[in-house]
Amino acid sequence: GRMIYSTDNKKLYVDDGTQFNIMGVSKFTQDTVWAGQLTQTFTVTGISDVRYALVQFLDNASNFETMGINVTRISATQVTITSLVPLTGTYRLIVIE
């Protein structure tokens, strides 16, 4: 099949005969600030659809320990992070497609 590079979104596509598929991985990273909230919603960019992506939430203050939180993918571009205890500090949101 053919391969094309899109300068619009900087992704490589391969033609499998019926459609073009994205090759490789896209990653979104954002450090988030929490001041006692239980939930926050974030808009994710650079990912075609967050509902098909892997989402991880890390504690910046504890050597980027993985947090046991709820992740809800509310649309193709938004995720809601929900904790059972109020969060204070900075946490890193990572989305990998």
Backbone hydrogen bonds, N-H to C=O, Kabsch-Sander energy under -0.5 kcal/mol:
donor,donor_aa,acceptor,acceptor_aa,energy
4,I,13,Y,-2.2
6,S,4,I,-0.5
6,S,11,K,-2.8
7,T,5,Y,-0.7
10,K,6,S,-1.4
11,K,6,S,-0.8
12,L,23,M,-0.6
13,Y,4,I,-3.2
14,V,21,N,-2.4
15,D,2,R,-3.4
16,D,14,V,-0.6
16,D,19,Q,-2.2
21,N,14,V,-2.7
23,M,12,L,-3.4
28,F,95,V,-2.7
30,Q,93,L,-2.2
32,T,30,Q,-0.5
32,T,91,Y,-3.9
34,W,89,G,-3.1
36,G,87,L,-3.2
37,Q,87,L,-0.7
40,Q,81,I,-1.9
42,F,79,V,-3.0
44,V,42,F,-0.5
44,V,77,T,-3.6
50,V,76,A,-2.7
52,Y,49,D,-1.9
53,A,50,V,-1.4
54,L,96,I,-3.0
56,Q,94,I,-2.9
58,L,92,R,-2.8
59,D,65,E,-2.6
60,N,58,L,-0.7
60,N,90,T,-1.5
61,A,90,T,-0.6
62,S,59,D,-0.9
63,N,60,N,-0.5
64,F,59,D,-1.4
65,E,59,D,-0.8
65,E,62,S,-0.7
67,M,57,F,-2.9
69,I,67,M,-1.3
70,N,82,T,-3.0
72,T,70,N,-0.5
72,T,80,T,-2.6
73,R,71,V,-0.5
74,I,72,T,-1.1
74,I,78,Q,-0.9
75,S,78,Q,-1.3
79,V,42,F,-2.2
80,T,72,T,-2.9
81,I,40,Q,-2.9
82,T,70,N,-2.5
83,S,38,L,-3.2
87,L,37,Q,-2.6
89,G,34,W,-2.6
91,Y,32,T,-2.3
92,R,58,L,-2.4
93,L,30,Q,-3.2
93,L,91,Y,-0.5
94,I,56,Q,-2.8
94,I,92,R,-0.5
95,V,28,F,-2.7
96,I,54,L,-2.6
97,E,26,S,-2.7
